[in-house]
Amino acid sequence: MATKRVKPNFRDRNTSAALDRISRLPDPVIHRILSFIPTIDVVRMSLLSKRWRRMWYSVPSLEFSDADITHSAFHSRKRFCNFVDKCLKHREASMRYISDSFITRFKLDIEYYGGRSALDNWLSFVIRSNVEEFDLRAKPKFEWSYISDSFYCLPEAVLSAGSLNVLKLEGLKLNGACSVSLPSLKSLSLKAAKLDDHILCGLVTGCPSLDEFFLKNCKGLSNPRISSLSLKFLEIRYSSCQTLKALIFPENLRRICGSPWLNLKNLKVKTYCRLTKKNKLRDALYWLSPKLETLAIEEEKKGYFYCDQKAI
């Protein structure tokens, strides 16, 4: 009886060869590669060999997204939360006996259903780890609701993390009672966040080294004031005409006040409102930031933005 020949699977062979080549790299290089991969995939890769079993304990980046619930790995939100909880507990334990087990970058993208104990515990551990880049997206499940706890309120520990260089926040609430002290922060991004003018002012004041600031579609602002001597890049996107008009300072006020953005070089303003006083807005922005090199004013029409950009 003739023996049936099995056609070799070149795809599997290539995959194994690629993994073998990666395994021969030094640990720091492997850690660098794995830092760009979602944590769930990094944990899966730890099953490849004995060498890889504890490799993920030293990956300096952690990234979690509850979008993985729709994949085969998770069948419920509870399983996702359990996965994040176990990962962070393992990392906390590993720091006691692995010298290079530290976290420099943390990203969490979830839909917030209310309740805060688990989320508070996760963020508390990350901040204690002296993280440098912190990206939290906690969009409320019931954003239309007027219930006070529909938005996740950012813990004060995050706003006093001296190690932070980059802070990105989306879909949550900032508490005005919290003091802000972020001496090392270079980049700040607020998107669809809930805060008022007073909180915004205190936030920027508490970031003396801030280079770039992104403010996009935040709720609760009526007359925002952004004053920073260190700021070099600013992008503002408002869905409210009232907040946009706040940028146009009256002539008499300009004569008695100094320009608040002395070092700003790049400015972008986006709005969904029709701009009837674009020239006045442009003149005001030049006064706000006399060292501007580029200015872009974008007005949305028919579902997209028309850009009026000028290089100085």
N, C-alpha and C positions, 0 to 999 in steps of 0.2 A: 504493500500500500504506500502510495507516494505521500511524502510529508509535505503538508501545506506550509508554504513560505509566508511569513508575516512581514508585511511591508513596514519598514522602520518609520516611526513617527518623528520626523525631523523637527517638528514644532517643539515636542517635549525635549528632544535632545538639545536644541538651541536654548531653551529655557534653563535647563540644568547647567549647561555650559556657562550661561550668563551669571547664574547664581554662584557657580564655582569661582568665576573671575572676581565677583564682588567680595566673596569670602576671603580672597587672598589680599584684599586691601587692608591697610592699617585701621585700627578701631576708630581713630578720630575722623578719618575719611568716611567710614561707614556711618558714623553718627551724623555727619554732615548731610549725607544723602538721605538718611531716614528722617531728618528734620523737616523735609519737604513733603512727607507722606502723612496722610491722616493716621491718627493713633491706632484705630482699629486694624488697619493694614499692617502697621508696625508690629502689633501684638501677634497677628497671624504669622508673620515672618519669623517670630521667635520659636516656632515649632519646627523650623527647617533642620536644625542641628543643635548639638549641645553647645557649640560656641555661640549660637544665636539666641539661646534660651533666655539669657539675662541681658542680651544686648540692648533691648529697649529701655532698660532701667537707666541707661546713660544717654539716651537721646534727649537733647536739650529743648526740644519743642514738643508740646502736647496740643493736639487739635481734635475737637469733638464736635459733631453735628448730629442733631436728632433727625436730620434728613435720612440717616442710615436706617431709621425705623422702617422705611419702605423697602429696604433691601432684605435679603434672606437672613442676614445676620441677626436682625432684631424683629420680633413680632409684636412688640408692645413698647409703649413708653417706659413702663416699669423696668423692662430688661435693659433699655438704654441707660436709664439712671443707675441701675445696679452695675452696669459695665463701667461707667464713669467713676462711680464710687470705689469700686475695687481697684481700678487703675491708679487712682490718686492715693489710695491707702498703700498699695504696693510701692509706689514711688516714695512715699513718706518713709516707709520701713527701709527701703534700699539706701536712703541717704545716711543711715547709721553705719553702714559697712562698705559702701562703695564711694570712694573719694570723689569721683567725677560724676556723681548722680545729682545733677542740678537742673533747674528749669529756667531758661532764659526767655522763652516765648510760649504764650498760652492763648489759645483761641477756643471759644465756646459759642456755638450757634444753636439756640434752642427756642422753642415756643413756650412762653411763660403761662402757666395755668393757675398761678396763685400758690401761696405757701412759699416759705423761703428758707427753712432750716437746712435742707440738703444743699441748696445753692450757696447759702452763706458759708457753710463748712468747706465746700470746694474752693471758693474764692479766698477764704481765710488761709488755707494751706498754701495756695499759689502765691499769695502776697508774702507770706512768711518765707517763701523760697527765694526771695529777692528777684522776682521776674522782671525782665527789662521791657518786653513787649506784651501788652495785654489787650486782647480783642474780645469784647463781650457783646453778643447780640441776643437779647432776651425779649423778642417781640411779644406783646401781650396777645393771648389767644382771643380775648374779648375786648379788642381795642375800642369798640363803639360804646362800651359800658362806662357809666359814670361812677362805678364803684371805686373807692380810693385805692384799693390794693390790686387793681387790674394791671398796673405797671409795677415791675420789679424795682425796688428802691436800692440804689447802689450803696453798699456798705461804706462807712467812713474810712475803713482801713485802706480801701483802694485809693481814696483821694489824699492819703498821706503816705503813700509808698515812695520812699526816697530813691528806690532803684529804678523806677519806671522811666523809660526813654520815649516809648510810644504808647498812646492810650486811645483806643477806638471803642466807642459806646454807641449802641443802637437800640431804640425801642424801650428804653427804661426811664426811670425817674431819678432826678437828683434832689437831695434834701438840702434845703437852705440852712438847716441847723448845723450841718457838717462843716468843719474847717478844712481848708484845702492847703496842702503843702506838698508840692511836687517839684522840688528844686532841680531835678535832672531831666524833666520832661521836655522833649524837643518837638514832638508832633502830637496834636490833639484833634480827634474827629468826633463830632456829635451828630448823629443822624436820627431823626424821628424820636428824639428824646423829649422828655417833659421837664421843663424848668422855667424859671421866670427871669426877668432882667437882673434882679439882685443876685441870684445864684450865678448867672453867667458872668457878671462883673467879678464876683469873688473867685470864680474858677480861674479866669484869666489872670487875675492878680496873684493867685497862688502858684503860677507857673512862670517864674522869672526868666527862664532860659528858653521859652517857647519860640521855635522857628517858624512852624507852619500850623495853621488852624483851619479846619473844615467844619462849617456849620450848615447843616442841610435839613430843611423841613422840620425844625423843632417846634414843639407845642408850648404855648404859654408866654411867648415873647411878645411884647408890645412896643417897647422903646429901648432896644438893646444898646449897650455901650461897651465897646471893645477897645481897651487902651493897653498897649504893650510896646515897650521900647525895643524889645528883642525880636518882634515878629517880622518875618521876611516874606512869607507867602500866606495869603488869606483867600479862601473860597467861601462865598455865602450863597446859599440857595434858600429862598423864602417862598412859601405859598401864600403869604399874606402881604397885601399892598401896604398895610399900616406899618409893618416892621421894615419894609423896604424904604418907605418915606423917612424913617428915622435916621437914615444915613445922610439925608440932605440937611446940613446944618445951616441955620439962618446966617445972613451976612453979619449982623450985629454980634452974634455969638462968636464968629470966626475972628473978629477984631480983638476980642478980649481973651480968647483961649488959644492955646498952642495946639499944633497938629498932634494927634495921639499916636500915629503910626509912622514915626520918623525913619525907621529902617526898612519899611515894607517896600519890596521891589516888584512883586507880582500879585495882582489882585484879580479875582474873577467873581462876578455877581450874576446869579441866575434867578429868574423870576417867572412865575406863571401869570403875572399881572401885566396888563398893557401899560407900557411906559409912555406917558404923555409929556413928561418933563425929563427926557433922557439927557439933554444938554446940562440941565441944572444938576442932575445926579452925577454926571461925569465931572463937572467943575468941583462939586463937593468932594468927590473921591480923590481928585488931585490935591485938594487942600488937606484932606485927612492924611494922605501919604505923599508928601512932596518929592520923594525919591523914587517914585514908581518908574519901572522900566517897561512893564506890560500891563495893560488894562483890558479886560474882556467883560462886556455887558451882554448877557444872553436873555432874550425874551422868547418864551415858547409861543408858537403859532401852529395850529393844526397838528398838534401831537408831537412837535419837535421844536428844538431851539434854533432861533435865528441869532447869529453871533455878530455883535458889533465890536470888533477887536482893534486895538490901536497900540502900536509899539511906540514908545516915547523916544 
